[in-house]
Amino acid sequence: MDVKSVMKFRQKRAMSLKKSFFLSFILFVLSTLFSIWLIDKKIEPSIMSIAETKTHNIAIQAINEAVSEEMSQSIDMDELIILHESESGMGYSFNPKIYNQLDSEAGERIQAFLENGYASAEDKKEDSKKPKSNEKEDIIYYMPLGVTTDNLLLSSLGPKIPIQFETVGNVSTTIKTTMNESGINNTFLEIFLEIDVSMKVIIPSLEKNIEVSNSIKLGDLFLQGNVPEYYGQMPIIESSKEK
């Protein structure tokens, strides 16, 4: 075998090795990407499920803080509820001015709290005094990837996945009542604020809309009716004496 033949053989062998290496590298990259995609699709529902639960809990906490004890205590039930007494019994209706004011204020406070973290101008002023962090405000929670394994030892491990949420549309609020009989012709009236909020849960690869509902008691009122005079009394029948 002459020198030229040897050189050509070596060149072909070198080219063959390069092609093999290149093909192996391409296959490795493709298989890695496919594995990542497959794992992502399998754990994505778990991540979203946990994100939904976390968002729901945070939203409920925000709603409760927005409709704070201070707001509940400022409501005068005697002004909100108008009593109507008639022969058939005691009835009631809402004072439309107080009702609309309360409904509007509650909705605005909840909307502001969910979007900005404060419910009023006073809260905003207090919030501005607090030191600001460098984190994005819209990221509300970082969840370790290990949480999806349902393993206590691994739950705090892995990269942190950012979870975000935002409100979709306006907050819906409705004032409702429940009536419970108490004694004779007496009624215990409880007033609740029903809140419904549409939220969008956002994780890096997926978005999902969820509904968050909560009921907060605003106050109660005891409606006392008239007690019939005959209640609890047996009719008196005089027996005739035989003569």
Steps between C-alpha positions, in 0.01 A plus 500: 500500500649830395509821702209661313272208577591515867431875512161457332409223743591714799302795362193282445535358850530849649192616308312192614587571863390863464170395346445242773577755770275759336211254464547382858495859621181575303331188636608589854359853469173377350456228762578749778249751364238228462562380857467853633179551302359168621585568865363853469169374363474242776574734792323803351154396633646446847666841496179669385291317760731614781510851352119512494478401866764753602334777298159417647636517856681829437190650334277398792747653745511820295119518490478453877758771559331737255164457673671550831355507848522879484263507202260253664487704819421818307172352374194606697244223465221733614578726204549220248183310593160669485237318707138475392241398756160381390216285625653196333832548676836674478664557162814676383667659200838658425564871510596546131746782570692309768474175302649648181771682695600183686489284187711748300755557777547128560553429130750785461697399809525137392596592143769740621636252753527219246667722240718725718520345845314781678131581532493875567703819479605454864623148429688627193671766712608240755617267223716773348693525828605135483833412333459374145658180377658445161260218418227549247179599674284275285683185611318399814661167577798283405428128509783244512471245221541222757149571630359312200661175618275477810813399689570675829877475459497637144226763541744785564748404227528600137476829311247755621198542272339847508123512542306811406135598501292789378133593521284454192227764482340661802431350840136400545348566844147432626347553843289204609313409814403185686207483739472263794201470728580569861227441753143609433457731201861615537755497219878511508617675183860455381651718225777361278711643220533250215813556288577345161830568326637369171874442523764401245769268633828531309796262503788519248341264247128524570213731594163406646193690617345405834206625705552602862194542723473595864234603749571746782259579780438873535266496797172378641172636628238359735144560384254465785140428409182499702425203720137389472312535827354151468839331452573255779155532654248218494140598444303508824178299494277527801340172592133510587411369842224246527220612719 
